[in-house]
Amino acid sequence: LPRGCIKQWYQRRVAITAGDMEALEYPWGAKPVINLDEDPSNINDYVSILFVKGEGMDEGACKAMMDKMSSSGEEYIKKAKSSKEDQEFMFFFSNSVNGKVTSSVIEAMEGSIPADKPLLVVLDIPEGGKYSIVEADTLTPDLVDKAIEDYSAGKLTMKQLN
């Protein structure tokens, strides 16, 4: 293997194992949904769906969104394994717009994002650092599929991250 590949592999393994020193999550494969503030390592490499729980979001609605994000993540992991291709979408969540990594992502978007309102964002950092906020009065699990479909069909208006 080329030296750069070994170094990159080693850095990813260190990053993964550093968050699981007791190997409770071994084997360290892809996770269906990842806390952005704990492990942002793949955000730059894949088109990502980010769900940020608003401070005023109902726990039942939040659980429904997290269940959908998790099932979608599992679906894309299975597709990637069966096709032996890279995962098409990664799924991230954050509990707050004020999270240590989430706040940086939010700051890079145009305009102000209210902390009390939940947020669903399509992030395409690999193709030039673009994003699209899913506009809806209420976030519902079906909007995850709609966002993916609209992104794949080129229907989303993508804005440039600052």
Phi, psi and omega in degrees: 000144175297148183306319180298322179294318180295317180298315180296317178300313181299316180298319178294318179297317179297316180298319181290312184287335179299328179274357183216062186296337179265005177059035179289335181256014180291140000284147187273072176268187179296141176259144182294322178218136190238138174286113184302325183283345177259328183211085179272013191302330183261358186298330181277347188256344186224153168294133188233148172251122182245125175249122177247119180289125176284154181298335182260011184282134177298139182299323179295318179293322178296316179298319179298318178294317180294321177299317179294316178300318180294315180293324176294318177300316178298320179299315181287330174295314179299317178300317181295319179294316183289328180269351183058032178246169174294154177295132184288321181227145171249151184238123182237155173221162173214147179279345184201149174293348181265008177299157188298325177264319181302320181298325178292320178295315181297318179298332181281354178268153178290143174078178180260143180250120180292137183288339184271349184258132177295158188221137173233124186229139169262122179248126176238074181289322181300330182258044173103012176069058182245161179209160173216126177273130177285117182272122177197146177294321179226130177281129177233155183304327181296341179290338176296309178298319180298318179298317179294314179299314181295320178297312182298328180272359180074022183271347182277144172273108182269133178252159180274131173291143178280000000 
